[in-house]
Amino acid sequence: MIRNVKLEDIYELAPIYKELYDDADIGEFWTVENAQKLLKYFYDRQKDLFFVAEEEGVAVGAVMSNLKPWFDGYRLNDTEIFVLKNINISTLLKNCTKNI
């Protein structure tokens, strides 16, 4: 299921975000606290563009973005998508969209 984020989701999502960046080996060293700050930034800025993916009631990832005015209208920017490593993204998307 995909749903809009709730403030309390940030505490469940932050460790997922940190773990993914720890394993990415791209020179970014996140703490859970800093991940919470980033997720709270997205929540405060545009929570209607912050979605949580759940499996069996447990958060397994998220999509978050901002909307900014541009010369030809509005555009999404600074978009991030992250999902637990052990989750099959194709299956997750199939399950999340089957009732649409």
N, C-alpha and C positions, 0 to 999 in steps of 0.2 A: 504494500500500500504506500502511496505517496500522499503526504498531507502537508499543510502549512506548519512551520516550526512554532514551537511554544518556547518561552524563555527557559523553562526547565530542561529542554532538550539539549541546550548548550553543554550542560555538564556530562551528558552521555556522548555527545558528538566530539568533544574536545580530545579525549584520549584516542579516538579513531584517527582524527586529523594528525595528531602528534605522531602516532605509530607509522602512518603512511609516509610522512616526511622523514622520519628517522630511517626508514628502510629505502628511501629514494636515493640516498647518497648524492645529493645535489648541493651540499654545503649549507643547508639550512638546518638549524638546531632548535627545534621547538620544545617548549615545556607545555604541560597541560594548561598552566595558568595563562601563558601567552596565546595558546590556541583558543582558550575561552574568551580572551580579550578580542581576538580577531572575529570570532563567531558573534560575539555581542555587538561588535561594530556593524556587521552585516545586518543583524537583527534590528539594531537601532536605526540604521540608515534606510532599510527597505525590506521589512519583514514579509511583505506580500510577495517578494521574489526569493524567499528562502524556504525550501521544501526539504522534508525529511523522508527518507526511504525506510520503511519498516518491514521486518519479517517477523511474524508471530508476536507483534507488539514490541519488538526491540529495534531500536534505531541501528541501521547498518550503513548509513551514508546520508549525503545531503547534496543539494544543488543550491547555490546562492549567487545572487547577482545584484547589480545596481542598474538603474535606468538613468541615462544622462541625455540632456538636450543636445542635439547636433544640428548641423546646417539643414539637413533634410528631414528632420523629425527627431524622434527619440531612438536611442540605441542602448542595448545592453552592454555593459562593460564590467570589467573586473569579475568575471564569472568563474566560479570554482565548482567542480564536481568531485566528490570523493566517496569511495565505497570501501568497506572492509575487504581485505585481501582475499579472504576465503569465500567471498560471495561471487557467484556467477552472474555477471552483469546482464547477460542476455536473458537468463531466467528471471532475474529481478525485474527487468523492464517488461517482460511478457506478463508476469504476475501483476505488476502494477497497472498495466494498461488493459487487461482483459475485460474490465467492466466499463470501459470508456465507449 
